[in-house]
Amino acid sequence: MPSTGITFEERAELARALTDALNPLAAAIRSRESGVPEARMWEADPVEVTLSVLAAWKVVDTEVKRLTEIAAGTAGSYGASYEQMGAVWGITRQGARKKWPDAVPRPTATAAQAGSVLALFGGTAELVRDSRSGGWAWTAEGADGTRGAPEDHTWYATKEEAAAHAGAFLREHAADPS
């Protein structure tokens, strides 16, 4: 991706555009705080005027941060990685993940909980999750052709526990090495 640096001329134009957009906001803030009409904002005490301008920049800063989060989320929804977003923002992948923690979609719970297939000792086992209990079970076919599943329809607390039992079954029913 090309550098996002801007030229001096682009920076000057951006500053003019932002200041033009900021002035009405600063005048409205000053008018609300002081009761002075917006048209007379610049006639007030210079400290009060500049504080109104500073307050307006704070509003702009907050809005830019909000819009930046939206832009990061949009980029993530289209497949951008935290590494790519960090590179554009001039920070690390970890910095981008910390700055926009929800920008890159994580695998859905359904995908994370979906079953999987183990291929061990020449056989295969499928791990399945019970949607009602949340427990895990397995069905397998060993290399020797023996089919198996947990006895008494046992459900295991974790996917890893079910995988361990399935692996033990597959080891017992490995193909005869002779």
LINGI-V283310 format. One record per pair of residues at least 12 apart in sequence whose ideal C-beta (glycine too) atoms are under 8 Angstrom apart, sorted by sequence separation. I is the first residue (numbers start at 1). GAP is how many residues later the second one is. D is the distance in whole Angstrom. If there is no record, write none. Layout:
i->I gap->GAP d->D
i->I gap->GAP d->D
This chain:
i->27 gap->12 d->8
i->81 gap->12 d->7
i->82 gap->12 d->8
i->115 gap->12 d->5
i->126 gap->12 d->7
i->137 gap->12 d->7
i->138 gap->12 d->7
i->150 gap->12 d->8
i->72 gap->13 d->6
i->83 gap->13 d->8
i->115 gap->13 d->5
i->125 gap->13 d->5
i->126 gap->13 d->5
i->137 gap->13 d->6
i->24 gap->14 d->8
i->27 gap->14 d->4
i->30 gap->14 d->7
i->34 gap->14 d->7
i->82 gap->14 d->4
i->115 gap->14 d->6
i->125 gap->14 d->7
i->126 gap->14 d->7
i->26 gap->15 d->7
i->82 gap->15 d->5
i->85 gap->15 d->7
i->114 gap->15 d->7
i->125 gap->15 d->4
i->150 gap->15 d->7
i->113 gap->16 d->5
i->124 gap->16 d->7
i->125 gap->16 d->8
i->137 gap->16 d->7
i->123 gap->17 d->6
i->124 gap->17 d->6
i->137 gap->17 d->7
i->30 gap->18 d->7
i->82 gap->18 d->8
i->85 gap->18 d->7
i->123 gap->18 d->6
i->137 gap->18 d->5
i->30 gap->19 d->7
i->33 gap->19 d->7
i->85 gap->19 d->8
i->123 gap->19 d->4
i->136 gap->19 d->6
i->137 gap->19 d->7
i->122 gap->20 d->8
i->123 gap->20 d->5
i->135 gap->20 d->3
i->136 gap->20 d->5
i->82 gap->21 d->7
i->121 gap->21 d->7
i->122 gap->21 d->3
i->123 gap->21 d->8
i->135 gap->21 d->6
i->136 gap->21 d->7
i->148 gap->21 d->5
i->30 gap->22 d->4
i->82 gap->22 d->6
i->118 gap->22 d->8
i->121 gap->22 d->6
i->133 gap->22 d->6
i->135 gap->22 d->7
i->136 gap->22 d->6
i->29 gap->23 d->5
i->80 gap->23 d->8
i->81 gap->23 d->6
i->136 gap->23 d->5
i->72 gap->24 d->8
i->76 gap->24 d->7
i->80 gap->24 d->7
i->138 gap->24 d->5
i->27 gap->25 d->8
i->130 gap->25 d->6
i->136 gap->25 d->7
i->137 gap->25 d->6
i->138 gap->25 d->7
i->148 gap->25 d->7
i->26 gap->26 d->5
i->29 gap->26 d->5
i->136 gap->26 d->4
i->140 gap->26 d->5
i->26 gap->27 d->5
i->29 gap->27 d->6
i->72 gap->27 d->8
i->73 gap->27 d->7
i->76 gap->27 d->4
i->138 gap->27 d->7
i->142 gap->27 d->7
i->143 gap->27 d->8
i->146 gap->27 d->5
i->72 gap->28 d->4
i->75 gap->28 d->7
i->76 gap->28 d->4
i->77 gap->28 d->7
i->138 gap->28 d->4
i->142 gap->28 d->6
i->26 gap->29 d->7
i->73 gap->29 d->7
i->76 gap->29 d->6
i->140 gap->29 d->5
i->144 gap->29 d->5
i->26 gap->30 d->4
i->29 gap->30 d->8
i->73 gap->30 d->5
i->129 gap->30 d->7
i->140 gap->30 d->6
i->142 gap->30 d->7
i->143 gap->30 d->6
i->144 gap->30 d->7
i->22 gap->31 d->7
i->25 gap->31 d->4
i->69 gap->31 d->6
i->72 gap->31 d->4
i->138 gap->31 d->8
i->142 gap->31 d->2
i->143 gap->31 d->5
i->144 gap->31 d->6
i->127 gap->32 d->6
i->142 gap->32 d->7
i->143 gap->32 d->4
i->144 gap->32 d->7
i->140 gap->33 d->8
i->22 gap->34 d->5
i->25 gap->34 d->6
i->69 gap->34 d->8
i->22 gap->35 d->7
i->25 gap->35 d->7
i->127 gap->35 d->5
i->127 gap->36 d->6
i->22 gap->38 d->6
i->125 gap->38 d->8
i->21 gap->39 d->8
i->127 gap->39 d->7
i->125 gap->41 d->4
i->18 gap->42 d->7
i->125 gap->42 d->7
i->116 gap->43 d->8
i->125 gap->44 d->7
i->118 gap->45 d->6
i->125 gap->45 d->6
i->113 gap->46 d->8
i->124 gap->46 d->8
i->120 gap->47 d->5
i->123 gap->47 d->4
i->118 gap->48 d->6
i->122 gap->48 d->8
i->118 gap->49 d->6
i->121 gap->49 d->5
i->120 gap->50 d->5
i->121 gap->50 d->5
i->123 gap->50 d->6
i->120 gap->51 d->7
i->123 gap->51 d->7
i->118 gap->52 d->7
i->121 gap->52 d->7
i->122 gap->52 d->6
i->121 gap->53 d->4
i->122 gap->53 d->5
i->121 gap->54 d->8
i->1 gap->83 d->7
i->4 gap->84 d->6
i->1 gap->86 d->7
i->1 gap->87 d->6
